[in-house]
Amino acid sequence: METGKCYRCGYCCGGCLVPKDDESDLSPYHLASLASEYGEAYARAYAREHSVPAGERCPWLMTNPDGVTTSCSVYDKRSAVCRMHNANADCTIGSIVMKAYGYC
């Protein structure tokens, strides 16, 4: 099973500070500003309230016509956490999911 490749399964797009709508600003700069102005507890509460709960599918993730792979519908405007994600990192989960569908 090959790793180190993005299989476009979308598994990595579940929670983890993914904004739940286009009004939510979860950039490190905004969260630092909130922490500075209102305290760390407030910034953490804001991040929890405005992000997709861990394990839930990102609302911007679309299933491609093949019914298996996914694409980001807001790729050019994706959040900082998504920009920092290394899609070519060791993706064991992706290889397991895609192997189950016969894609690798």
Protein Blocks (a to p, Z undefined) as FASTA:
>chain_A
ZZhiaehlommmggjhiafbfkbccbfklmmmmmmmnojklmmmmmmmmpccehiacfkb
ccdfkomaccdfklmmccfklmmpcfkbccfklmmmmmmnopZZ
